[in-house]
Amino acid sequence: MTEKIITSITEKFGADILNIQQLDLLTITINKSQIVELAKFLYDSEELKFRFLTDLTGIHLPEQKEEFGVIYHLHSLENNVRIRIKLFVSLENLHVHSLTSVFLGANWMERETYDFYGIHFNGHPNLKRILNVDDMLIHPMRKEFPLEDQSRKDKNDAQFGRTKLV
């Protein structure tokens, strides 16, 4: 099935496919402008039948030129096959097309990704914060923000398994 997926996607999207890897899942990196078309193609294909969006999340890789990514996991329940689709965007252009027109379940996941990473999903019906307070000024999963308050003096690192080895 993997070869059929690769062949179908390559024939349809050609140069817009930036990378294909067989990791734990077949992983396809695509040009961000083609994400809706790819999702529709995979959904509508009578042979592939990727009709379930399992997960959608963001990542922040500050060492890369296009440092923000969106990762989608799709599942063909009938064929019992899962694939991963990735796309990347730069800090200067944090916009991706929404998949809510293909998968209604993308609604919550896109809001969560916006909330935590600041990635805007163009065409989303209600893109606003979902888990953090509305007036929060940051997107807390970005790596530019520390996980802990570094100014705290009341922490005992030994309680967190961070003791110095002698």
N, C-alpha and C positions, 0 to 999 in steps of 0.2 A: 504493500500500500504506500510505503514511503516514496518509492520511485514514481508511482502514479501521481502523488501529490506534487512532487518536485517538477515532474514533466508538465503537469497541468498549469502550475503557477508560472513556470518559466515561459511556456508558450504564450500565456496571456499577458504577463507583466514585464518580461524581458529585462531591459536596462533599469527598471525601477527596483529590481531586486538587488540589494547591495551585498547580501551574504546569505548563504545557506550552510548550516552546520547540523550534523547529527550528534547532539549531545545526549543528555538523558531523554530529551524530546527533540523532534525535528524543529530546528530554530531558524526562522526566516527573518532577516532584517530587510525592511522595505523603505523606500522613499516615503516620507510622511504624507505627501500629497495623494498617495494611492491607498491609504489605509481603509477608507470606506469602500472603495471599489473592490479591494482584495477581500474584505469581510463579506460583501454581498456575493462575490464570486464563490467563495467557499461555502456560504450558506445556501445559495441557490443551486449549486452543483448537485445533480441527481446521483452522481457517483460518490462524491466526497462527503456531502451532508454534514458540514460543520455547523451545527445549529444550536450549540450551547456555548455561551461565553462563561467559562469557569472562573476566570479571574482577570483583573486589569489593575495594574499598579504602576507607580512611577519609580524611577531610580535617579540618583544624582551621582555622577562620576566626574568630579571637578577637574580631574587630570585630562579629560578629553576635550576636544574642540567643541563638539556638540555634547554638552555635559549632562543634559537631562534626557531621560528616555521614558518611553511608555512601553510596557510589556503586557501582551495579551495572551491568555491561554484559551484555546478553543478546543472543543471536544466534539467528535463525531460519535454520538452515542450508538448509532446503528452499526458503525464500523469498528467501534471501540478503539478509536485512534485519537490521540491528543497532539496538538502542535503549539508551538510558541511563536508569536510574532513580535518583533521589536522594531521600534523606530526611535530616532534621536532628533533632538532640537537644541538650539543654542539658548543661552540666557537672554539674548537680545530678541528672540522670536519664540516665546513659549506658547505657541498656538498649534493645536492639533485638531483635526476634524472629529466631531463626536460620532460614536457608533450607536447612539440611541435610536437611530432610524433603522438599524439592523437588529440590534439586541436591546430590548427594553431594560434588561438587567444591567446594562452599562450605566444607567442613570446614577445609581448610588456610587458605583465604583469610580466614575469620572468625577463626581463631586468630592469623594474622599481623596482622590489623587490631586485635584485642584487645592483642596484644603491643606494637604500636607506638603505639596511640592510647588504649588503655584502655577501648574500647567493649565492653560486655558483650553477648553474643549469647545471649539466653534460649532454653533448649532445646537448646543445642549439646551434643553427646555427650561432649566432652573439652576444654572451654575452658581452656587453660593456655598459657603462653608456648611459642613454637615456635622462635624464632630467637635470642632473648636469654636470658640466664641466669635461672633461676627466682627467685632472690632479688634481682633487680634491682628497685629501688624506684620507678623512673620509667618513663614511656612515652615513649621518645625522639623520636618524630615530632611531639609537641606543640610548638607554637611558644613555649611558655613556657621551653623549654630551649634554650640557645644551641647553635649547630652546632659551635663550637670552644670550647676552654678559654680564656676571656678573660684568665686570669691568667698565661698562658705568656709568658715573656720571650725564649725562644729562637727565635721565629718570625721569618722574614724575609719580610715581605709582598710584596716584589718577586718572590720565587720563585712566588707564587701569582697574579701579574698584578694585584696591588693596590698599585700605586705611585701616589703623588700626582702629579697633572698640574700642571705649572708654567706 
